[in-house]
């Protein structure tokens, strides 16, 4: 396997040397191929993902796996001409009439290690940005979704030359060898524990990384919020993909005097959105199901008040003990703790005492409270009065901070992430800047003092 990985890398490196700066037309063509591949084989993609999960809503697959890829391609192809253009930077007056530009250049070969929870979109979203930036890409999909990974590998072979994009299938051992390759950039989406290992492997080659790691993303419902709408947005975010989403609301904070009202609203939202298992997604496998149910059982054994409408729906855990696993670990399942706090200040303090999350969801229409959360909290994204939908905006950067990861991509931010923003300086034939050369003259000191 190591020999195969090295051969794939060398093939793409050779392609970089032969064509270090793909044209706008070439890049748009590659992006169009990704969109065509996704559109033409939509039903095969849905079937493969459903087979891997056992049961998953085809609507959710189209919403979260297929449509984001098509939207991202459309956005990148529309704006790519502008992103590729060098832009001017201002020049200190002493150096005039020299000129300076910033010229984006491809990094080279980008490695992408994709997760299992959205096995199509989270595999291809970084690929879109990397190809838009003019790179070659090696993609390692998750071994936990073997049918989707096999389909991805087969289709990429049909639509792309291995000099541009190739898929490497394999287990965790293959993933370790993949992360140790000397890429020009490495993208990983997954758990914090695995992300640490990826970063260590990449560091041995001084490979820069983009890590999307998730964490415990909180929601805060202020007293002025519409509890019914807030509850429906929270349950939508928690119920999507059975809670197996890196930006799913992990717990809910609410002022103590409103906890009963919000709990009732959340329960009504669950019954409205998840009345049966018809549109539900099940945990990926037996191990994930057992872990999710064990969290709920632990809370129940510790005497927590639990509102559970069935294994197909989110389960509310009211004011759980902080020592429980549901409060210590990223849930990635159906449990949803609801925690009472004194007010917004205490909610901000509660979040600030914990590792920075990938997203914070705040439900309030008061401008002052919104400013307070904007200025006093840290997270990958800050979202007001809804959940998840920020991920569907191609122009917004998507990424974490601190424990939730580093580096952001999507749209222009992804193009810049996978580009070297090269500084270019143009010195004219006749320039007064040559007066700065030694031997230094006394009048030069006076000139420097002018600021």
N, C-alpha and C positions, 0 to 999 in steps of 0.2 A: 504493500500500500504506500509506503514512504516513497518508493521509486516512482509509482504512478503519480503521486502528488507533486513530486519534484519535476517530473516530465511535463505535467500540465502547467506548472508555474513557468518553466523555461519556455514552453510554447507561447505563452502570453507575453513573457518578457521580450521574446524575439519579435513579436508583433508590435510591441511598444517601440522597439528600436527602429523598425521599418516604417512605422507610421506614428510618430510621437504626438501628433496633434490632429486627430480626426476632424474632418470638416463638419460644418453645421448640417449639411445634407446627410452625411454618414450617421451622425448622432440621431438625427430625427428618424432616420430609417430604422435604426436599432430600437428606438423607443416604440415606433409603430409596430415592429415585430412582436414586442412584448404585449402590446394591446391586442393585436390580432390573435396571438396565441391564447390569450385569456378569453377573448370573445368567442372564438371559434370552438374552443373546447370547454365552454362553460359547464355543460352538463357532465362531462367527464370529471371536471374539478369537483363539482358538488358531490358526485357519487364517491370519489376517492376520499374526500373529507368525511363524509357520512360513514363510510366503511371504517375509517380509522377511529372515529369517535363512537361508533356503534349506533348512536342516535344524535342527530344534530339538525336543527331547523334549516331547510334550504333557503329560507328568506334571510336568516341570520348569516348564512354563508355568503349570499349575494351582497348583503349590506356591508359586511365586515371583511370579507376576503376578496371578492371580485371587484365590486364597485370602487373601492379605494385605489386599486391598481389602475383602473381605466381613468379615473379622475386625475391621478398623479401624472400619468403619461400625457394626457390632454393638456394639463397645466404646463408641464415642462416643455413640450413641443411648441406651445404658443409663446413662451417667454425666453426660450433658449438663445435666440439671436441676441437678445439684450444682455443676458448673463455673460455671454462669451466675449462681449466687447470690452477692450481695455478702457479704463477710465482715468481721467487726469487727477492729479493731486497738486495742491498749491506749492509754490516754490518760494523759499526764502529770498528776499530781495537782493541779497548779496550774490546769489548764484544765477540771477537772471542774465541773459535770456534763455538759460537752460530749461528743459522741460522734463517732467516726470510722469510716468504712468504706472498703473497696476494692471498686469496682464495675467488672467487666470490660465493656468496650465494643468493638464492632467497629471495626477500623481504617478500613475503607472498601473500596477495590479492591485486591486482591492479584494480582500477576502471578506466574505459574509457568512456568519454562523447564525442560522435562523432558529426560532423556537417552534414548539409544537402547537401552541394554542390558537394561532391564526396561521396555519402552515403555508398558505398561498400569499397573502398580502404582506406578512412580516418577512417573508423570504424575498419578495420582489421589490418592496418599497425602497430599501437601500440600493438595490441593483439599478433601479430607475435613476436615482440621483448620481450614482457612480458612472453609469453609461452616459448620462447627460454631460457630465464633466469630462468625458473623453477617455475614461479608463477602461481597462479590461477587468473582468470579474470572475472570481472563483467562488462558488456558492456551496455551502455545506448545510443542507436541510436537516431537520430533526429525524433521528432514527425512531422516535416515538410515534411518528405518523408515516409509516413505511409506504402506504399506498399513495399518499399525496407526493411523497418524495420521489417514488419511482415514476409517477406520472410527470412530475416536473423535470426529471432527468431525461425522460424519453422525448418530451416536447421541446426542451431546449436544444437537444441534439438535432431535431428536425428544423428548427427555426434559426439557429445560430451556429456560427463556426466556433470550434473550441478555442480559436485564437481570441475571440471576443468574450464569450461567456461559456462556462462549463459548470456542471453540477457534480459534486463529489458525494456519493452515498456512503454510508457506513455508520458504525456504532460509536460509542463514546471514545474508544481507543483511536478511531479515525479522527474524531473531533480534536483530540489532544494533539495528534500529529499535524492536523490542519492548522491549529492555532500557533504551532511552533514554526510555521513557514515564514520566510522573510518577506512578507507583504510590504507594500508601500502604505497600506492602511488596513486595519482590521475592524470589522463591525460585529458586535455580539449583542444579541437580545436574549435575555433569560434571567435566571436567578442570581442573586448577589454572590452566593457561595461559588457558583461556577464562574461568574464574572471575574472574581478575584484570581482564579486559576488561569483564566484566559489572559488577564492583564500581565500576570507573571511570565507566562510563556511568550507573550509579545514583547515584553521588556528585554528579553535576552537578545532580540534582534533590533532593539530600539524602534519597533514598529508602533506608530501612533494608533490609538484605539478610540472607537466610539462605543460606549457601553450603555445599553438601555436595560436597567435592572429592576424597575418597578418599586416595590416597597408598600408601605401601608398608607394609601391615599385617603385622607379624611374628607368628610363633608360636614359643614356647619350650617345649621338652620337657625337663623336669627328670629327674634320675636315678631318682626314686621313681615316675615315671609308668608306667602300663601302656602299653608301646610299641605294642602291637597296636591298642588302642582309640584311642590318640592319633593313630596313623597313619591309621586309618580316618576319624576326624573331620577331619583335615587334608586328606585326599584328597577327602572329601565337599565341603568348602568350596572347594577348588581346582578340582575337576571340574565343579561346578555352572556351567552356562552357559559352558562352555569357558574358565573363569577370568575371564570378562568381568563381574566383580562388584566393586564398589568396596570391599567388605569381605572379599574373598577373601584367604586367607593368601598373602602375597607372597613370603615367604622363611621358612625354619625355622632356628632356633638350637637347638643341642644340645651338651651337654658332650662334649668331644673323645673321652673314653673310651667313649662310647655311640654315636658316629656310625655305626659299621658296623651295630650292632643296629637303630638307627632307620631307616637306609637300607633294610635288608632288610625291615623292617616296612612302610615306605612302598611298596616295590615290590610286596609281597604285597597290600597294600590296593588298589593300582592294578589288579592282575590280577583281584581280586575284584569291584571296583566297575565297572571299565571293561574287561571282557574283549573287547568288540567295539565297533563304532561304532553299535550299535543305539540306545542311549539317549543318545548324545552330541549335543551342540550344536556346530555349526561356527562359526568366526569370522563376524562379520556380513557381511563382504565380502572381496574379493580383497586389498585394501590392508591390512586388519587381519590377514588370514592371512599375508601376506608379512612384515609387521612382526614377528609372533610367531615365525615360523620363522627370520627373520634374527637374532633374539636368540639362539636356540638354536644356529644355525650359527656365530655369533661366538664363543660359549663353546666350541664344539667345535674351532674353528680355533685357539683359544688353549690347547688341550691339556687342557681340563677333562674330568673323568670324568663321563659322562652316562649315565643309565639311561632309555631311551626305549622304551616299549612300543607305540608307534604314534601317528600324528597325532591320534587321537581321544582321547588320554589325557594326563594330566599327565606331564611329563618332568623327572626329577630332575637337577640340576646340582650336583655335590659340590664344595664350597669354591671357588666361582668367584672370579676376581680382582675386586677392588673397582672397577676402572676399566671393567669391561664394562657395556654398556647394561642388562643384566639386573639389575645392582646399582645403577644410577644412575636408572633410570626406573621408573615404575609399570608392571608387566608387562602386566596385563590380557590375559593369554594363558595358555598351558599350561605355561610354564617354571616350575620350582619350585626355587630354590637351597636347598641344605642346608649350613649353615655351622657349623663347630665353634667353641665357645667354652670357656673354662676352667671357668666355673661360673655360677651364677645372677647373682652380682654383676657379672661381666663381660658377661653377656647384657643386664642392665639398662643398663649403661654403653653398650653397643653401640647400643641403641635410643635412649638419651637423646642421643647425639651426632648423631642424624639428625632430620629434621622430624617433628613429632608425627603419628602415624598415626591413621586413623579407628578402628581396632580393634587390640587386642593380645590374642593368644590364648596363655594359659599353661596348661600341662599339669603339674599337681602337686596332690597332696592334702595336702601339708604346710601347716598353717595359718600357720606363720611365713613361709614363702616366699610364700604368697598375700598376707599383710600387707605383705611387702617390695615386691612388685610394685604393690600398691594405693597405697602411700605414696611410692614412689620413681620411678614412671613417670607419663607423661602421654599420654593418648590420648582419642579420642572415647568409646570403650567399652573395658572390660576384661572378658574372658570367660575363665572357667576350665573346662578339660576338655571343650571342644567348640568348634565354629566356626559362624558365621552365625546360629545359632538365636536370639540376642538380638534380632535384627531382627524376629522374629515375636512379640515381647512388646509389645502395644499400650501398656502402662503405662510402658515404659522410654523415656527421651528418646533420640532418634537424631540425632546430629550430630557434627561434628568440632571440633578445637581447633588453633589455629595454622595450619600449612600444610594441614591436612586440612579446613579450613573453619571457620565459626562459626555459632552459632545451632543450636538443636535443636527438633525437633518430634516428633510421635506422641502421641496421647492428650491428657492434661491439659497436657503440655508444649507441644504444638502449639496447643491452644486458647489458652494464655497467650501463646504466641509471636505469634499473629495477633490478639491483643486489646490494647487500651490499658487497662492496669490503673489506672483513674482513682481518685485519692484524693478522698474526699468527707468534708467536715467539717460537723457539725450543731451550731450554737451555740444554746443555749436562750434563751428570752426574758430571763430573769434569770440572769446569770452573774457570779460574782466576778472573772472574767477582765477585766472592764472596769476593775478597779483597776490593771491594768497600763498603762492609757493615761496619757500625760502630762497635766498636769505631774507628774513623778515625786516620790514621797514617800520620806522617808528610811527608813521601815520596809520599803520594797520591797527595798532592798539587803540587809537582814537576812534577808528571806524567800528571796532568791535564794541566799544562802549556806547555806541548809539543804540544798541539793542535791536 
